[in-house]
Amino acid sequence: MAEEARDRTNRILTIPNLLSAFRILLVPVIVWLYCWKADYPLAAWTLALSGLTDIVDGFIARRFHMVSDLGKVLDPIADKLTQTAALICLLTRFPAIWWLLGVLVMKETVMAVMGLLVIRRTGAVYSAAWHGKLATCVLYAVILAHIVWYAIPQPVSAVLVLAGAASILLSLVLYTIADLRRIRAGRS
Protein backbone atom coordinates (compact mmCIF):
# COMPACT_ATOMS: atom_id res chain seq x y z
CA MET A 1 0.00 0.00 0.00
CA ALA A 2 2.83 2.43 0.85
CA GLU A 3 4.49 1.64 -2.47
CA GLU A 4 1.24 2.43 -4.32
CA ALA A 5 1.04 5.83 -2.58
CA ARG A 6 4.69 6.53 -3.44
CA ASP A 7 4.06 5.59 -7.09
CA ARG A 8 1.12 8.04 -7.16
CA THR A 9 3.26 10.91 -5.85
CA ASN A 10 6.01 10.14 -8.39
CA ARG A 11 3.70 10.27 -11.43
CA ILE A 12 4.52 12.83 -14.08
CA LEU A 13 1.87 12.55 -16.79
CA THR A 14 -1.32 13.47 -14.96
CA ILE A 15 -4.23 15.74 -15.88
CA PRO A 16 -3.31 18.29 -13.17
CA ASN A 17 0.32 18.39 -14.37
CA LEU A 18 -0.83 18.86 -17.98
CA LEU A 19 -3.10 21.73 -16.86
CA SER A 20 -0.16 23.34 -15.05
CA ALA A 21 1.95 22.99 -18.21
CA PHE A 22 -0.91 24.54 -20.20
CA ARG A 23 -0.91 27.51 -17.79
CA ILE A 24 2.80 27.99 -18.38
CA LEU A 25 2.15 28.02 -22.14
CA LEU A 26 -0.50 30.72 -21.63
CA VAL A 27 2.05 33.14 -20.12
CA PRO A 28 3.51 34.36 -23.45
CA VAL A 29 -0.02 34.56 -24.87
CA ILE A 30 -1.09 36.88 -22.03
CA VAL A 31 2.00 39.07 -22.53
CA TRP A 32 1.45 39.21 -26.28
CA LEU A 33 -2.24 40.10 -25.92
CA TYR A 34 -1.55 42.79 -23.34
CA CYS A 35 1.67 44.40 -24.58
CA TRP A 36 1.65 43.90 -28.34
CA LYS A 37 -2.01 43.54 -29.30
CA ALA A 38 -3.29 45.85 -26.52
CA ASP A 39 -6.34 43.60 -26.42
CA TYR A 40 -7.02 44.03 -22.71
CA PRO A 41 -10.34 42.19 -22.61
CA LEU A 42 -8.87 39.12 -24.31
CA ALA A 43 -5.79 39.32 -22.06
CA ALA A 44 -8.14 39.36 -19.06
CA TRP A 45 -10.11 36.37 -20.38
CA THR A 46 -6.89 34.45 -20.99
CA LEU A 47 -5.69 35.26 -17.48
CA ALA A 48 -9.07 34.17 -16.11
CA LEU A 49 -8.77 30.90 -18.07
CA SER A 50 -5.35 30.38 -16.51
CA GLY A 51 -6.81 30.98 -13.05
CA LEU A 52 -9.71 28.63 -13.76
CA THR A 53 -7.37 25.83 -14.86
CA ASP A 54 -5.42 26.41 -11.64
CA ILE A 55 -8.59 25.76 -9.62
CA VAL A 56 -9.55 22.77 -11.78
CA ASP A 57 -6.12 21.13 -11.61
CA GLY A 58 -6.13 21.39 -7.81
CA PHE A 59 -9.62 19.93 -7.59
CA ILE A 60 -8.79 17.05 -9.92
CA ALA A 61 -5.53 16.33 -8.12
CA ARG A 62 -7.20 16.05 -4.73
CA ARG A 63 -10.52 14.48 -5.79
CA PHE A 64 -9.02 11.80 -8.01
CA HIS A 65 -5.84 11.19 -6.00
CA MET A 66 -3.55 12.64 -8.67
CA VAL A 67 -1.43 14.73 -6.29
CA SER A 68 2.20 14.31 -7.32
CA ASP A 69 5.51 15.74 -6.18
CA LEU A 70 5.96 17.22 -9.67
CA GLY A 71 2.54 18.85 -9.40
CA LYS A 72 3.43 20.35 -6.02
CA VAL A 73 6.34 22.07 -7.76
CA LEU A 74 4.89 22.71 -11.23
CA ASP A 75 1.64 24.30 -10.00
CA PRO A 76 3.29 27.12 -8.04
CA ILE A 77 5.79 27.69 -10.85
CA ALA A 78 2.88 28.18 -13.26
CA ASP A 79 1.26 30.54 -10.75
CA LYS A 80 4.37 32.62 -10.21
CA LEU A 81 5.24 32.86 -13.91
CA THR A 82 1.69 33.97 -14.71
CA GLN A 83 1.52 36.45 -11.84
CA THR A 84 4.96 37.92 -12.51
CA ALA A 85 4.34 38.28 -16.24
CA ALA A 86 0.96 39.94 -15.65
CA LEU A 87 2.44 42.34 -13.09
CA ILE A 88 5.28 43.26 -15.46
CA CYS A 89 2.70 43.92 -18.18
CA LEU A 90 0.77 46.19 -15.79
CA LEU A 91 3.93 48.15 -15.00
CA THR A 92 3.65 49.67 -18.47
CA ARG A 93 0.58 51.59 -17.24
CA PHE A 94 0.61 51.47 -13.43
CA PRO A 95 3.91 52.36 -11.73
CA ALA A 96 2.54 51.49 -8.25
CA ILE A 97 2.55 47.84 -9.33
CA TRP A 98 6.31 47.88 -8.56
CA TRP A 99 5.42 47.59 -4.87
CA LEU A 100 3.29 44.53 -5.46
CA LEU A 101 5.88 42.92 -7.72
CA GLY A 102 8.62 43.66 -5.18
CA VAL A 103 6.67 42.06 -2.33
CA LEU A 104 5.86 39.03 -4.51
CA VAL A 105 9.51 38.56 -5.52
CA MET A 106 10.63 38.91 -1.88
CA LYS A 107 8.05 36.33 -0.73
CA GLU A 108 8.95 33.84 -3.43
CA THR A 109 12.67 34.21 -2.78
CA VAL A 110 12.25 33.61 0.95
CA MET A 111 9.86 30.72 0.31
CA ALA A 112 12.23 29.11 -2.20
CA VAL A 113 15.07 29.16 0.32
CA MET A 114 12.84 27.94 3.14
CA GLY A 115 11.31 25.27 0.90
CA LEU A 116 14.75 23.93 0.01
CA LEU A 117 15.70 23.83 3.68
CA VAL A 118 12.47 21.98 4.52
CA ILE A 119 13.05 19.43 1.74
CA ARG A 120 16.64 18.96 2.87
CA ARG A 121 15.63 18.41 6.51
CA THR A 122 12.43 16.43 6.03
CA GLY A 123 12.63 14.99 2.51
CA ALA A 124 9.03 16.11 1.96
CA VAL A 125 7.38 18.51 -0.47
CA TYR A 126 4.37 20.26 1.05
CA SER A 127 1.26 21.52 -0.72
CA ALA A 128 0.02 25.09 -0.62
CA ALA A 129 -1.80 26.26 2.50
CA TRP A 130 -5.08 28.21 2.66
CA HIS A 131 -3.29 31.55 3.09
CA GLY A 132 -1.22 30.94 -0.04
CA LYS A 133 -4.39 30.27 -1.99
CA LEU A 134 -5.99 33.39 -0.52
CA ALA A 135 -2.99 35.50 -1.52
CA THR A 136 -3.16 34.05 -5.03
CA CYS A 137 -6.88 34.86 -5.33
CA VAL A 138 -6.38 38.41 -4.08
CA LEU A 139 -3.43 38.91 -6.42
CA TYR A 140 -5.41 37.66 -9.43
CA ALA A 141 -8.30 39.96 -8.47
CA VAL A 142 -5.94 42.95 -8.29
CA ILE A 143 -4.36 42.07 -11.63
CA LEU A 144 -7.70 41.51 -13.36
CA ALA A 145 -9.11 44.77 -11.95
CA HIS A 146 -6.16 46.68 -13.41
CA ILE A 147 -6.45 44.97 -16.78
CA VAL A 148 -10.23 45.32 -17.13
CA TRP A 149 -10.58 48.78 -15.60
CA TYR A 150 -8.28 50.59 -18.02
CA ALA A 151 -8.72 54.03 -16.40
CA ILE A 152 -8.75 52.86 -12.78
CA PRO A 153 -8.42 55.88 -10.47
CA GLN A 154 -5.06 56.07 -8.70
CA PRO A 155 -6.56 55.89 -5.16
CA VAL A 156 -8.48 52.71 -6.06
CA SER A 157 -5.36 51.25 -7.65
CA ALA A 158 -3.35 52.07 -4.52
CA VAL A 159 -5.89 50.37 -2.23
CA LEU A 160 -5.91 47.27 -4.44
CA VAL A 161 -2.10 47.17 -4.54
CA LEU A 162 -1.98 47.48 -0.73
CA ALA A 163 -4.55 44.68 -0.33
CA GLY A 164 -2.52 42.45 -2.64
CA ALA A 165 0.73 43.24 -0.83
CA ALA A 166 -0.88 42.64 2.58
CA SER A 167 -2.22 39.23 1.56
CA ILE A 168 1.18 38.24 0.18
CA LEU A 169 2.97 39.39 3.35
CA LEU A 170 0.49 37.54 5.57
CA SER A 171 1.09 34.38 3.56
CA LEU A 172 4.86 34.86 3.79
CA VAL A 173 4.73 35.16 7.59
CA LEU A 174 2.49 32.09 7.98
CA TYR A 175 4.56 29.96 5.58
CA THR A 176 7.77 31.01 7.32
CA ILE A 177 6.40 30.00 10.72
CA ALA A 178 5.26 26.62 9.34
CA ASP A 179 8.57 26.02 7.56
CA LEU A 180 10.62 26.87 10.66
CA ARG A 181 8.55 24.35 12.63
CA ARG A 182 9.13 21.69 9.96
CA ILE A 183 12.86 22.37 9.91
CA ARG A 184 13.09 22.11 13.70
CA ALA A 185 11.02 18.91 13.71
CA GLY A 186 13.18 17.44 10.93
CA ARG A 187 16.36 17.93 12.94
CA SER A 188 15.30 15.73 15.82
C-alpha positions as CSV (number, residue, x, y, z in Angstrom):
1,M,0.0,0.0,0.0
2,A,2.8,2.4,0.9
3,E,4.5,1.6,-2.5
4,E,1.2,2.4,-4.3
5,A,1.0,5.8,-2.6
6,R,4.7,6.5,-3.4
7,D,4.1,5.6,-7.1
8,R,1.1,8.0,-7.2
9,T,3.3,10.9,-5.9
10,N,6.0,10.1,-8.4
11,R,3.7,10.3,-11.4
12,I,4.5,12.8,-14.1
13,L,1.9,12.5,-16.8
14,T,-1.3,13.5,-15.0
15,I,-4.2,15.7,-15.9
16,P,-3.3,18.3,-13.2
17,N,0.3,18.4,-14.4
18,L,-0.8,18.9,-18.0
19,L,-3.1,21.7,-16.9
20,S,-0.2,23.3,-15.0
21,A,2.0,23.0,-18.2
22,F,-0.9,24.5,-20.2
23,R,-0.9,27.5,-17.8
24,I,2.8,28.0,-18.4
25,L,2.2,28.0,-22.1
26,L,-0.5,30.7,-21.6
27,V,2.0,33.1,-20.1
28,P,3.5,34.4,-23.4
29,V,0.0,34.6,-24.9
30,I,-1.1,36.9,-22.0
31,V,2.0,39.1,-22.5
32,W,1.4,39.2,-26.3
33,L,-2.2,40.1,-25.9
34,Y,-1.5,42.8,-23.3
35,C,1.7,44.4,-24.6
36,W,1.7,43.9,-28.3
37,K,-2.0,43.5,-29.3
38,A,-3.3,45.8,-26.5
39,D,-6.3,43.6,-26.4
40,Y,-7.0,44.0,-22.7
41,P,-10.3,42.2,-22.6
42,L,-8.9,39.1,-24.3
43,A,-5.8,39.3,-22.1
44,A,-8.1,39.4,-19.1
45,W,-10.1,36.4,-20.4
46,T,-6.9,34.5,-21.0
47,L,-5.7,35.3,-17.5
48,A,-9.1,34.2,-16.1
49,L,-8.8,30.9,-18.1
50,S,-5.4,30.4,-16.5
51,G,-6.8,31.0,-13.1
52,L,-9.7,28.6,-13.8
53,T,-7.4,25.8,-14.9
54,D,-5.4,26.4,-11.6
55,I,-8.6,25.8,-9.6
56,V,-9.6,22.8,-11.8
57,D,-6.1,21.1,-11.6
58,G,-6.1,21.4,-7.8
59,F,-9.6,19.9,-7.6
60,I,-8.8,17.0,-9.9
61,A,-5.5,16.3,-8.1
62,R,-7.2,16.1,-4.7
63,R,-10.5,14.5,-5.8
64,F,-9.0,11.8,-8.0
65,H,-5.8,11.2,-6.0
66,M,-3.5,12.6,-8.7
67,V,-1.4,14.7,-6.3
68,S,2.2,14.3,-7.3
69,D,5.5,15.7,-6.2
70,L,6.0,17.2,-9.7
71,G,2.5,18.8,-9.4
72,K,3.4,20.4,-6.0
73,V,6.3,22.1,-7.8
74,L,4.9,22.7,-11.2
75,D,1.6,24.3,-10.0
76,P,3.3,27.1,-8.0
77,I,5.8,27.7,-10.8
78,A,2.9,28.2,-13.3
79,D,1.3,30.5,-10.8
80,K,4.4,32.6,-10.2
81,L,5.2,32.9,-13.9
82,T,1.7,34.0,-14.7
83,Q,1.5,36.5,-11.8
84,T,5.0,37.9,-12.5
85,A,4.3,38.3,-16.2
86,A,1.0,39.9,-15.6
87,L,2.4,42.3,-13.1
88,I,5.3,43.3,-15.5
89,C,2.7,43.9,-18.2
90,L,0.8,46.2,-15.8
91,L,3.9,48.2,-15.0
92,T,3.6,49.7,-18.5
93,R,0.6,51.6,-17.2
94,F,0.6,51.5,-13.4
95,P,3.9,52.4,-11.7
96,A,2.5,51.5,-8.3
97,I,2.6,47.8,-9.3
98,W,6.3,47.9,-8.6
99,W,5.4,47.6,-4.9
100,L,3.3,44.5,-5.5
101,L,5.9,42.9,-7.7
102,G,8.6,43.7,-5.2
103,V,6.7,42.1,-2.3
104,L,5.9,39.0,-4.5
105,V,9.5,38.6,-5.5
106,M,10.6,38.9,-1.9
107,K,8.1,36.3,-0.7
108,E,8.9,33.8,-3.4
109,T,12.7,34.2,-2.8
110,V,12.2,33.6,1.0
111,M,9.9,30.7,0.3
112,A,12.2,29.1,-2.2
113,V,15.1,29.2,0.3
114,M,12.8,27.9,3.1
115,G,11.3,25.3,0.9
116,L,14.7,23.9,0.0
117,L,15.7,23.8,3.7
118,V,12.5,22.0,4.5
119,I,13.1,19.4,1.7
120,R,16.6,19.0,2.9
121,R,15.6,18.4,6.5
122,T,12.4,16.4,6.0
123,G,12.6,15.0,2.5
124,A,9.0,16.1,2.0
125,V,7.4,18.5,-0.5
126,Y,4.4,20.3,1.1
127,S,1.3,21.5,-0.7
128,A,0.0,25.1,-0.6
129,A,-1.8,26.3,2.5
130,W,-5.1,28.2,2.7
131,H,-3.3,31.6,3.1
132,G,-1.2,30.9,0.0
133,K,-4.4,30.3,-2.0
134,L,-6.0,33.4,-0.5
135,A,-3.0,35.5,-1.5
136,T,-3.2,34.0,-5.0
137,C,-6.9,34.9,-5.3
138,V,-6.4,38.4,-4.1
139,L,-3.4,38.9,-6.4
140,Y,-5.4,37.7,-9.4
141,A,-8.3,40.0,-8.5
142,V,-5.9,42.9,-8.3
143,I,-4.4,42.1,-11.6
144,L,-7.7,41.5,-13.4
145,A,-9.1,44.8,-11.9
146,H,-6.2,46.7,-13.4
147,I,-6.5,45.0,-16.8
148,V,-10.2,45.3,-17.1
149,W,-10.6,48.8,-15.6
150,Y,-8.3,50.6,-18.0
151,A,-8.7,54.0,-16.4
152,I,-8.7,52.9,-12.8
153,P,-8.4,55.9,-10.5
154,Q,-5.1,56.1,-8.7
155,P,-6.6,55.9,-5.2
156,V,-8.5,52.7,-6.1
157,S,-5.4,51.3,-7.7
158,A,-3.3,52.1,-4.5
159,V,-5.9,50.4,-2.2
160,L,-5.9,47.3,-4.4
161,V,-2.1,47.2,-4.5
162,L,-2.0,47.5,-0.7
163,A,-4.6,44.7,-0.3
164,G,-2.5,42.4,-2.6
165,A,0.7,43.2,-0.8
166,A,-0.9,42.6,2.6
167,S,-2.2,39.2,1.6
168,I,1.2,38.2,0.2
169,L,3.0,39.4,3.4
170,L,0.5,37.5,5.6
171,S,1.1,34.4,3.6
172,L,4.9,34.9,3.8
173,V,4.7,35.2,7.6
174,L,2.5,32.1,8.0
175,Y,4.6,30.0,5.6
176,T,7.8,31.0,7.3
177,I,6.4,30.0,10.7
178,A,5.3,26.6,9.3
179,D,8.6,26.0,7.6
180,L,10.6,26.9,10.7
181,R,8.6,24.3,12.6
182,R,9.1,21.7,10.0
183,I,12.9,22.4,9.9
184,R,13.1,22.1,13.7
185,A,11.0,18.9,13.7
186,G,13.2,17.4,10.9
187,R,16.4,17.9,12.9
188,S,15.3,15.7,15.8
